[in-house]
Amino acid sequence: MASNRRYGLIAPLYDTVSGEWPIYRIGRIAGIRALQLKPGDRVLDIGCGTGLNFPLLREAVGPGGRIVGVDISGEMLQRSRTRAARRGWANVEVVQADATTIGHATLTELLGPGEAPNSAVAVLFTYALSLMTDWPQAWRAGLSVCQPGERLAVVDSAAPQGTAGVLLGPLARLVCRLGGADIDAHPWKAVEQDCADVEASSLRAGHVQVRAGVKRGDSERPRERTPA
């Protein structure tokens, strides 16, 4: 809840002060590209914030696709709603909800049936899971709306590595802490666990991590490890 209040306060300035263009936008571009979206596809953007993903997603799925943004902050969603309305994007819907408690049935209803032939569902988390205390539950909610073979992507932050890590690591940790993110959460590991054909990118000296893959079928799931 503290993170929710924090983002409610900074919503009017978020796009300016978040470091989007110099640091984080590259991760959005890589994550959305890795979803391999087609015109007519449906996308669930969990933790959509002010809708910074929407222009890239709308370009990919076109007017016949569907984009559903979910965020817990009403103030951030108001910015995303305005972004879509100003561009006349009737196929973009935003919903205020806690991604860690929203149910499969609700998400499936929001996405609706695909209008285009062979319309697929894709799920995107950008710089969102590390903000959530119970991020695995939010991941499972997103995973549940995909059929085997449909794609998911996680973009999130880690501590910078190498020389940049020595110089910028403390600053990166401070920025994440101020934003309410756990820089050590590494939520992209869920993609490696639950998806096949995983694509991985490490950007900005490892500070921006991108993972995307296709949901495994039940017969492809890795076996649970037996405790020693």
C-alpha positions in Angstrom: 0.0 0.0 0.0 2.9 2.4 0.7 4.1 1.9 -2.9 0.5 2.6 -4.1 0.4 5.9 -2.2 3.9 6.9 -3.5 2.9 6.4 -7.1 -0.3 8.3 -6.5 1.6 11.3 -5.4 4.2 11.2 -8.3 1.8 10.3 -11.1 1.6 13.8 -12.6 5.5 13.8 -12.9 6.2 10.1 -13.4 6.9 10.3 -17.1 9.4 13.1 -16.5 11.3 11.9 -13.4 11.3 8.1 -13.9 14.4 8.0 -16.1 12.3 6.6 -19.0 14.2 7.8 -22.0 17.8 7.6 -20.8 17.5 4.3 -19.0 14.3 2.3 -19.0 12.6 2.7 -22.4 15.0 0.4 -24.0 13.7 -2.4 -21.9 10.1 -1.7 -22.9 11.1 -1.8 -26.6 12.9 -5.1 -26.1 10.2 -6.7 -24.1 7.4 -5.8 -26.5 9.4 -6.8 -29.5 10.0 -10.2 -27.9 6.3 -10.7 -27.5 6.2 -11.1 -31.3 2.7 -9.5 -31.5 0.6 -9.6 -34.6 -2.3 -7.4 -35.7 -5.5 -8.4 -33.8 -3.7 -9.9 -30.8 -4.8 -9.2 -27.2 -2.3 -7.9 -24.7 -2.6 -7.8 -20.9 -0.3 -5.1 -19.6 0.0 -5.7 -15.8 1.3 -2.8 -13.8 0.7 -0.5 -16.8 1.2 2.7 -14.8 0.8 5.8 -17.0 0.5 3.8 -20.2 4.0 4.2 -21.5 3.7 0.8 -23.2 0.5 1.7 -25.0 1.9 3.4 -28.1 4.3 0.5 -28.8 1.6 -2.1 -28.1 -1.0 -0.3 -30.2 1.4 -0.1 -33.1 1.9 -3.8 -32.9 -1.7 -5.0 -32.5 -3.4 -2.3 -34.6 -7.0 -1.2 -34.2 -8.3 -4.7 -34.4 -6.3 -5.9 -31.4 -7.0 -5.2 -27.7 -4.9 -3.8 -24.9 -6.0 -4.1 -21.3 -3.9 -2.3 -18.7 -4.1 -3.2 -15.0 -2.7 -1.1 -12.2 -3.4 -0.6 -8.5 -2.9 3.2 -8.6 -6.0 5.2 -9.7 -3.8 8.3 -10.2 -1.5 6.5 -12.6 -4.4 4.9 -14.4 -5.9 8.3 -15.0 -2.8 9.3 -16.9 -2.9 6.1 -19.0 -6.6 6.6 -19.7 -6.0 10.2 -20.9 -3.1 9.0 -23.0 -5.4 6.5 -24.8 -8.3 8.9 -25.1 -6.3 11.7 -26.7 -5.2 9.3 -29.5 -8.7 7.9 -30.0 -7.7 4.3 -29.1 -11.0 2.7 -28.5 -9.4 -0.7 -28.1 -7.4 0.2 -25.0 -9.0 -0.3 -21.6 -7.6 0.3 -18.2 -8.7 -1.3 -15.0 -7.8 -0.4 -11.4 -7.0 -3.7 -9.5 -4.4 -5.4 -7.4 -2.6 -7.8 -9.7 -1.8 -10.0 -6.7 -5.5 -10.7 -6.0 -7.3 -10.3 -9.3 -8.7 -13.6 -10.5 -8.3 -15.6 -13.7 -11.9 -15.2 -14.5 -11.8 -11.4 -14.3 -8.7 -11.1 -16.5 -10.1 -13.5 -19.1 -13.3 -11.5 -19.2 -11.4 -8.3 -19.6 -9.4 -9.6 -22.5 -12.5 -10.9 -24.2 -12.6 -13.1 -27.4 -10.3 -12.2 -30.2 -11.9 -10.6 -33.2 -9.1 -11.4 -35.7 -8.4 -15.0 -36.9 -5.8 -16.8 -34.8 -5.8 -13.9 -32.3 -3.4 -14.7 -29.5 -3.1 -13.5 -25.9 0.2 -12.0 -24.7 1.1 -10.8 -21.2 3.6 -8.1 -20.3 5.1 -6.9 -17.0 7.4 -3.9 -17.3 9.1 -2.6 -14.1 6.1 -3.8 -12.1 6.7 -7.2 -10.4 9.5 -5.9 -8.3 7.1 -3.4 -6.8 4.8 -6.2 -5.5 5.4 -8.0 -2.2 3.7 -11.1 -3.6 4.9 -10.8 -7.2 4.7 -14.6 -7.8 1.0 -14.4 -7.4 0.7 -11.6 -10.0 2.9 -13.7 -12.3 0.6 -16.7 -11.9 -2.4 -14.6 -12.6 -0.9 -13.4 -15.9 0.3 -16.9 -16.8 -3.2 -18.3 -16.2 -4.8 -16.4 -19.0 -2.3 -17.7 -21.6 -2.7 -20.9 -23.5 0.4 -23.1 -24.1 2.4 -21.5 -26.8 1.3 -17.9 -26.1 3.9 -15.4 -25.0 4.8 -13.6 -21.8 7.5 -11.0 -21.1 9.0 -9.6 -17.9 11.1 -6.4 -17.9 12.6 -5.4 -14.6 15.6 -4.0 -12.8 18.7 -5.5 -11.3 21.8 -4.2 -9.8 24.2 -3.0 -12.5 27.3 -5.2 -13.1 30.9 -4.7 -14.0 32.6 -1.3 -13.8 29.2 0.4 -14.2 28.0 -1.6 -11.2 30.8 -0.2 -9.0 30.0 3.3 -10.1 26.3 3.3 -10.4 25.2 0.4 -8.2 24.5 2.5 -5.1 22.6 5.0 -7.1 20.5 2.3 -8.8 19.7 0.8 -5.4 18.7 4.2 -4.1 16.4 4.9 -7.0 14.7 1.5 -6.8 14.3 1.9 -3.0 12.7 5.4 -3.4 10.4 3.9 -6.1 9.4 1.0 -3.8 11.0 -1.7 -6.0 13.1 -4.6 -4.7 16.2 -4.6 -6.9 17.0 -8.1 -5.7 13.6 -9.7 -6.5 14.7 -10.9 -10.0 11.1 -11.7 -11.1 12.2 -12.6 -14.6 13.3 -15.9 -13.2 9.6 -16.9 -13.4 9.8 -16.7 -17.2 12.8 -19.1 -17.1 10.9 -21.5 -14.9 7.5 -21.5 -16.6 8.2 -20.8 -20.2 10.0 -22.4 -23.1 12.1 -20.8 -25.9 13.2 -18.1 -23.5 14.8 -15.0 -25.0 17.0 -13.0 -22.6 18.5 -9.5 -22.8 20.7 -7.7 -20.3 20.8 -4.0 -21.0 22.2 -0.9 -19.4 25.1 -2.8 -17.8 22.7 -5.4 -16.5 20.4 -2.9 -14.8 17.5 -3.7 -17.2 16.7 -7.3 -17.5 14.3 -8.7 -20.2 12.9 -12.2 -20.4 10.3 -13.5 -22.8 9.1 -17.0 -23.7 6.1 -19.1 -24.5 4.0 -20.8 -21.9 4.8 -24.5 -21.6 2.2 -27.2 -22.1 1.4 -29.3 -19.1 3.6 -32.1 -20.4 6.5 -29.7 -20.8 6.5 -28.4 -17.2 9.8 -28.9 -15.3 9.5 -31.5 -12.5 9.4 -30.2 -9.0 12.7 -30.8 -7.2 12.6 -33.4 -4.4 14.1 -32.1 -1.2 17.3 -33.8 -0.3 
